[in-house]
Amino acid sequence: MELADIVAREGYEWTRSGCTVEPKFWDVVSPRFYARGFLSG
């Protein structure tokens, strides 16, 4: 449960800042669900 809370909070903080601020654990969490500039196809 705590891990889910950390991931949710990191995503919230990041989107709340307009995707400009990197929250405390962002370097650990972001590669799991975000890839800037990634294009499939």
C-alpha positions as CSV (number, residue, x, y, z in Angstrom):
1,M,0.0,0.0,0.0
2,E,2.8,2.5,0.8
3,L,4.5,1.9,-2.5
4,A,1.2,2.7,-4.4
5,D,0.9,5.9,-2.3
6,I,4.4,7.0,-3.2
7,V,3.9,6.4,-6.9
8,A,0.5,8.2,-6.8
9,R,2.0,11.1,-5.0
10,E,4.9,11.4,-7.3
11,G,2.6,11.5,-10.3
12,Y,0.3,14.0,-8.7
13,E,3.2,16.3,-7.8
14,W,4.6,16.1,-11.3
15,T,1.3,16.8,-13.1
16,R,0.4,19.5,-10.6
17,S,3.6,21.4,-11.4
18,G,2.8,21.4,-15.1
19,C,5.3,18.6,-15.7
20,T,8.2,20.9,-14.8
21,V,9.2,19.8,-11.3
22,E,10.8,16.5,-10.4
23,P,9.4,15.2,-7.0
24,K,11.7,13.5,-4.5
25,F,11.4,10.0,-5.9
26,W,10.7,10.9,-9.5
27,D,14.0,9.5,-10.8
28,V,12.9,6.0,-9.5
29,V,9.2,6.2,-10.5
30,S,9.2,8.0,-13.8
31,P,10.9,5.3,-16.0
32,R,8.1,2.9,-14.9
33,F,5.3,4.9,-16.6
34,Y,6.6,7.9,-18.5
35,A,8.9,8.3,-21.6
36,R,9.2,11.9,-22.9
37,G,9.6,11.9,-26.7
38,F,8.6,8.2,-27.0
39,L,6.9,7.5,-30.3
40,S,5.5,4.1,-31.2
41,G,5.1,2.9,-34.7
